[in-house]
Amino acid sequence: MAYSLRRTSGPPPGQYPHAMRTDRGWKRFYATGWLVSVLIGAAAVHQWKGKVRAVEERLAETERTRAAVVQRVAADERLRIARELHDSLTHSISVIKVQSGVAAHLARKRGEEVPPALQAIQEAAGDAATELRETLRVLRRVDEPGEAVRGVDHLPELVRRAHATGLDTRLEVTGRARDLPPAVDAAAYRIVQEALTNVTRHARAASARVQVEYRPGWVVLRVDDDGVGRASTAAKPGLGLVGMRERTTALGGHLVADGRPGSGFSVRAELPTGRVA
């Protein structure tokens, strides 16, 4: 008896394996497409960021150029003003110095004692002329040997001149004295000078005390008087206080100027003595 074997179910031989291979091919195709899309997107984002950085750099360069032009114009204007002030004030100050010198000479010739106020006027006129020359030199940025900028070491002379005008002025130095950065040294002298000038002009004080305190990383300046205090200051701060505050802030310091409890006025400036920008 002959039997014939026949497949009663199932796909033809090799039909499903071919479909599986086709599915895997499509999956690889899709994966490759997604990978290419991601790479193209990343490249586009990188290129966009590069263009943004280029635009930002051009804007920054334009701003730096504009700032440099503004600074140059401001420097030229400061130099022009300095020259005009030097020319206009030097003559007047020289006249004051000469006239006070003549008055002192005549007093000595008559055998009289020269008034301390007259001596103070003569010395102040000479110092003012010297400072005008120094200021003009600084604005011109020309280094002239032999002319030293005044600093903390010159405070005793400043206090002595204030004392000669009739103001009982004392100087106290605490802490370990040390060399200060040139900018801090000059600013300290100018702050004390302006504070004493305000005392003699507006405070109607009988005495003043100048304190210099050396601290680690700082130098603290303080000028106290026993004058009229708050009443000596107008509602709008004068140029003297504004200048002191600008000097202090430019060096990264702090300044407090206010009336003292009871009476008198106090100016306190803290200047950093470390690295100065």
Buried (B, 14 or more C-beta within 10 A) or exposed (E): EEEEEEEEEEEEEEEEEEEEEEEEEEEEEEEEEEEEEEEEEEEEEEEEEEEEEEEEEEEEEEEEEEEEEEEEEEEEEEBEEBEEEBEEEBEEBBEBBEBBBEBBEEBEEEEEEBEEEBBBBBBBBBBBBEBBBBBBBBBBEEEEEEEEBBBBEBBEEBBEBBBBBEBEBEBEEEEEEEEBBEBBBBBBBBBBBBBBEBBBEBBEBEBBBBBBBBEEEBBBBBBBBBBBBEEBBEEEEEEBBEEBBEBBEEBBBBBEBEBBEEBBBBBBBBBBBEEBE
